[in-house]
Amino acid sequence: MKIHSLLIAGLLGFVATNDLHAQNIKQKLEQNFITFSNHSSLTNGMYSLHVINAENGETVFEKNANTGLPTASTLKVITSITALDLLGKDFTYKTKLYYSGEIDSLGTLHGDIVIHGEGDPTLGSHRYPTSNPDVILTKWKKVILDAGIKSINGRLIADDRMYNGIDVPVGWTWGDIGNYYGAGISSLNWRENSFGVNFQAGNIQEPALIVNTTADISYLKLINHVKIGAKGSGDNVYGYAAPYSEKIIMKGTYAQDLKKTIEFSLPDPAYDLAFRLSKELATDSIFIANEITTGQKLVEKGLPVPIETKLLNIHVSPPLHEIIHWFNKRSINLYGEAILKSIAVLSGGKTSTIDGARFLTKYWEQKLNIKSSELDIVDGSGLSPQNNVTTKAMNQIMQYALKRPWFNEFNNSLPVYNGMTMKSGTINGTLGYTGYHTAKDGKKYTFSLLVYNYDSSGSQMRQRMFTLLNTLK
């Protein structure tokens, strides 16, 4: 009886200690949140925090957690979790290279070479050894040569019809879409749909001359209005272009002491891929008699894309979990939109970003009973300021991920800030963080924090947010 009583007493003590710890964390969060929200920088702002005990799923703290706010790149965690859950961590994209027509005895192809894209956002990306642009172009040239093709009496067609050419998600702004982070989405993406420009430093307010570009884009016209800025002023260069633009206008300032390649978006990545492959083939004197073009351009002319006579190669992308890794680590917006379109295609045969967003919302309504008004999104990356999500919904989805078989891959994709594993987001007066943290006492938490319309520098607000989140340490 004595041992039994001691066990009961010990158990009650353990429960009491846990309850006390939970109360202490809640009280500290309440106190620190009051200090955080009363700061003058948030007088006209909105702020929301939701914290979950990761071990039992109970809400530890919430404030304004049912208020929808712009997400910036924190939305990427929701897109990632949905894709991993729906498509599977080993999902891959495939890009086909084939020819139509016949090859005569002299090695002349009387037909066309076709590159058929199905949405791979990593094609030509430098982040993966097998997707590197030089590796892909060399491989494709080799299979064309191995097929006995010495000349092409036809066209080189980059078939981007699956998503109806290149498109930009709803709500993306004119100031964004000309830059690499605002690159449009195609079913035949190439080099992450971007290219770089290197400028020459000079005297302040004088023109910043172009030294070179990271790829041959001689088919485009660059209009350069960039000037040299003061030392320490950094990169304030912006590109202005739209899908299918034939010229890119560059404005802003490039700091006198800056050594950085400025990245802009490609107006037509499918055409750029065809252009690059044609130049690669020409190095072995394989010339194309007719035009290089895209599937969408042929559609606009009322012309068909020829069917396959012989498949030459299938390029397979890295698995989804490796795509998710860079999607979150480097916040690559293109990857999010490619994933969202894949969700739309596989879930209902749709091809638009908004269809993917609607399915994502419906998915979580069925899974976790999250209302559509809590998850009001229009893209997959968070670049659109029209996204509105509650921290409660975001945190519930983050908590859901903890018990999924792919959680380790997802968790490893999240950056580390302030000693905490979390995804950040920054856009137009919005700052956000969502992630996981294990406190010194071993307690684990899932959290989401969003701030909108704050009145201070971004770095100052980040430090105040870190101070608040330090409560969980």
TANOR-V560955 format. One record per backbone hydrogen bond with DSSP energy under -0.5 kcal/mol. NH is the residue of the N-H (numbers start at 0). CO is the residue of the C=O. E is the energy in kcal/mol with one decimal. If there is no record, write none. Layout:
NH:CO:E / NH:CO:E
//
This chain:
4:0:-2.5 / 5:1:-2.1 / 6:2:-2.3 / 7:3:-2.2 / 8:4:-2.6 / 9:5:-2.5 / 10:6:-2.5 / 11:7:-2.7 / 12:8:-2.1 / 13:9:-2.2 / 14:10:-2.5 / 15:11:-2.6 / 16:12:-2.4 / 17:13:-2.4 / 18:14:-2.8 / 19:15:-2.5 / 20:16:-2.5 / 21:17:-2.7 / 22:18:-2.5 / 23:19:-2.7 / 24:20:-2.6 / 25:21:-2.4 / 26:22:-2.8 / 27:23:-2.7 / 28:24:-2.7 / 29:25:-2.5 / 30:26:-2.6 / 31:27:-3.0 / 32:28:-2.5 / 33:29:-1.8 / 34:30:-1.9 / 35:31:-2.3 / 36:32:-3.2 / 37:33:-1.8 / 38:35:-1.2 / 41:38:-2.2 / 42:39:-1.5 / 44:41:-0.8 / 45:451:-2.6 / 47:449:-2.4 / 48:62:-1.9 / 49:447:-2.2 / 50:60:-3.0 / 51:445:-3.1 / 52:57:-3.3 / 53:51:-0.9 / 53:443:-2.0 / 54:443:-0.6 / 55:52:-0.5 / 56:52:-2.7 / 59:50:-2.5 / 60:50:-1.5 / 62:48:-2.3 / 66:63:-1.6 / 67:65:-0.6 / 68:388:-2.1 / 73:70:-1.4 / 74:71:-1.6 / 75:72:-1.7 / 76:73:-1.4 / 77:73:-0.5 / 77:74:-0.9 / 78:74:-1.8 / 79:75:-2.6 / 80:76:-2.6 / 81:77:-2.3 / 82:78:-2.3 / 83:79:-2.7 / 84:80:-2.2 / 85:81:-2.5 / 86:82:-3.0 / 87:82:-1.1 / 90:87:-1.6 / 94:314:-2.4 / 95:115:-2.2 / 96:312:-2.8 / 97:113:-2.5 / 98:309:-2.1 / 99:111:-2.4 / 101:109:-1.1 / 103:101:-0.5 / 103:107:-2.3 / 106:103:-1.8 / 108:106:-0.6 / 108:150:-3.0 / 109:101:-3.3 / 109:107:-0.7 / 110:108:-1.3 / 112:154:-2.4 / 113:97:-3.2 / 114:156:-2.8 / 115:95:-3.1 / 115:113:-0.6 / 116:114:-0.7 / 116:158:-2.1 / 118:186:-3.2 / 122:119:-0.6 / 123:130:-1.1 / 124:121:-2.7 / 127:124:-0.8 / 130:127:-1.1 / 131:127:-0.8 / 131:128:-0.5 / 132:123:-0.6 / 135:131:-2.4 / 136:132:-2.6 / 137:133:-2.2 / 138:134:-2.1 / 139:135:-2.6 / 140:136:-2.3 / 141:137:-2.1 / 142:138:-2.1 / 143:139:-1.8 / 144:140:-2.4 / 145:141:-3.0 / 146:142:-1.1 / 147:144:-1.9 / 148:143:-1.7 / 149:106:-4.0 / 149:147:-0.6 / 150:106:-1.6 / 151:286:-2.3 / 152:108:-2.9 / 152:150:-0.6 / 153:151:-1.4 / 155:290:-1.5 / 156:112:-3.1 / 156:154:-0.6 / 157:155:-0.5 / 157:292:-2.5 / 158:114:-3.2 / 158:156:-0.9 / 159:157:-1.0 / 162:159:-0.6 / 163:160:-2.2 / 164:159:-2.2 / 166:184:-2.1 / 171:168:-1.4 / 175:172:-1.6 / 176:172:-1.9 / 177:173:-0.5 / 177:238:-0.6 / 178:175:-2.1 / 179:262:-1.5 / 181:175:-0.5 / 181:178:-2.3 / 182:179:-1.4 / 184:166:-2.9 / 188:119:-0.5 / 190:122:-1.7 / 191:122:-0.6 / 192:189:-1.8 / 193:190:-1.3 / 194:263:-2.1 / 196:261:-2.5 / 197:211:-2.8 / 198:196:-0.5 / 199:208:-2.8 / 200:198:-0.5 / 204:227:-3.0 / 205:202:-2.1 / 207:225:-2.8 / 208:199:-0.5 / 208:206:-0.9 / 210:197:-3.4 / 211:197:-1.1 / 213:195:-2.3 / 216:214:-0.8 / 219:216:-2.6 / 220:245:-2.1 / 221:219:-0.5 / 222:220:-0.6 / 222:247:-2.9 / 223:221:-0.7 / 224:222:-0.7 / 224:249:-2.9 / 226:251:-2.5 / 227:205:-2.6 / 228:253:-2.0 / 232:229:-2.0 / 235:233:-0.8 / 235:252:-2.3 / 237:250:-2.9 / 239:248:-2.5 / 240:238:-0.5 / 243:266:-2.0 / 244:241:-2.4 / 247:220:-2.5 / 248:239:-2.1 / 249:222:-3.0 / 249:247:-0.5 / 250:237:-2.8 / 252:235:-1.0 / 253:226:-2.5 / 254:233:-1.8 / 255:228:-1.7 / 257:254:-1.8 / 261:196:-2.5 / 261:259:-0.5 / 262:260:-0.5 / 263:194:-3.0 / 264:177:-1.9 / 265:192:-2.6 / 271:267:-2.0 / 272:268:-2.3 / 273:269:-2.0 / 274:270:-2.7 / 275:271:-2.5 / 276:272:-2.6 / 277:273:-2.3 / 278:274:-1.7 / 279:275:-2.0 / 280:276:-2.6 / 281:277:-1.7 / 282:278:-0.8 / 282:279:-0.7 / 283:280:-1.6 / 284:281:-1.9 / 285:280:-2.3 / 286:284:-0.9 / 288:151:-3.0 / 288:286:-0.6 / 289:153:-2.4 / 292:155:-2.5 / 294:157:-2.4 / 297:293:-1.7 / 298:294:-2.1 / 299:295:-2.2 / 300:296:-1.0 / 301:298:-1.6 / 302:297:-3.2 / 305:303:-0.5 / 308:98:-2.6 / 309:98:-1.9 / 311:96:-2.9 / 312:96:-1.9 / 314:94:-3.1 / 315:313:-0.5 / 316:92:-2.7 / 319:90:-1.7 / 320:88:-2.4 / 321:318:-1.3 / 322:318:-1.5 / 323:319:-3.1 / 324:320:-1.4 / 325:321:-1.3 / 326:322:-2.2 / 327:323:-2.2 / 328:324:-2.5 / 329:325:-2.2 / 331:325:-0.6 / 332:330:-0.9 / 334:331:-0.8 / 335:331:-1.0 / 336:332:-1.8 / 337:333:-2.4 / 338:334:-2.4 / 339:335:-2.3 / 340:336:-2.2 / 341:337:-2.0 / 342:338:-2.2 / 343:339:-1.9 / 344:340:-2.5 / 345:341:-2.7 / 346:342:-1.9 / 347:343:-1.6 / 348:344:-2.1 / 349:343:-1.9 / 355:351:-1.6 / 356:352:-2.4 / 357:353:-2.3 / 358:354:-2.1 / 359:355:-2.3 / 360:356:-2.2 / 361:357:-2.3 / 362:358:-2.7 / 363:359:-1.7 / 364:360:-1.4 / 365:361:-2.0 / 366:362:-2.2 / 367:363:-2.2 / 368:364:-0.8 / 369:363:-1.6 / 370:368:-0.5 / 373:370:-1.5 / 374:370:-0.7 / 374:371:-0.7 / 375:387:-2.2 / 376:374:-1.1 / 384:170:-0.6 / 386:383:-1.3 / 387:375:-3.3 / 388:68:-2.6 / 389:373:-2.1 / 391:64:-1.7 / 393:389:-2.2 / 394:390:-2.5 / 395:391:-2.2 / 396:392:-1.9 / 397:393:-2.1 / 398:394:-2.5 / 399:395:-2.2 / 400:396:-1.6 / 401:397:-0.6 / 401:398:-1.0 / 402:399:-1.2 / 403:400:-1.7 / 406:403:-1.9 / 409:405:-2.0 / 410:406:-3.5 / 411:407:-2.3 / 412:408:-0.7 / 412:409:-1.1 / 413:409:-0.5 / 413:410:-1.2 / 416:414:-0.5 / 416:419:-2.5 / 419:416:-2.5 / 420:435:-1.0 / 421:414:-2.2 / 421:419:-0.8 / 422:433:-2.9 / 424:431:-1.6 / 426:429:-1.9 / 429:426:-2.1 / 430:450:-2.3 / 431:424:-1.9 / 432:448:-2.5 / 433:422:-1.8 / 434:446:-2.0 / 435:420:-2.4 / 436:444:-2.2 / 438:436:-0.6 / 438:442:-3.4 / 439:472:-1.3 / 441:438:-2.0 / 444:436:-2.8 / 445:51:-2.3 / 446:434:-2.2 / 447:49:-2.0 / 448:432:-3.0 / 449:47:-2.4 / 450:430:-2.6 / 451:45:-3.0 / 452:428:-1.4 / 453:428:-0.8 / 454:40:-2.7 / 455:453:-0.6 / 460:456:-2.1 / 461:457:-2.5 / 462:458:-1.9 / 463:459:-1.8 / 464:460:-2.5 / 465:461:-2.9 / 466:462:-2.2 / 467:463:-1.8 / 468:464:-2.6 / 469:465:-1.8 / 470:467:-1.5 / 471:468:-2.1 / 472:469:-1.8
//
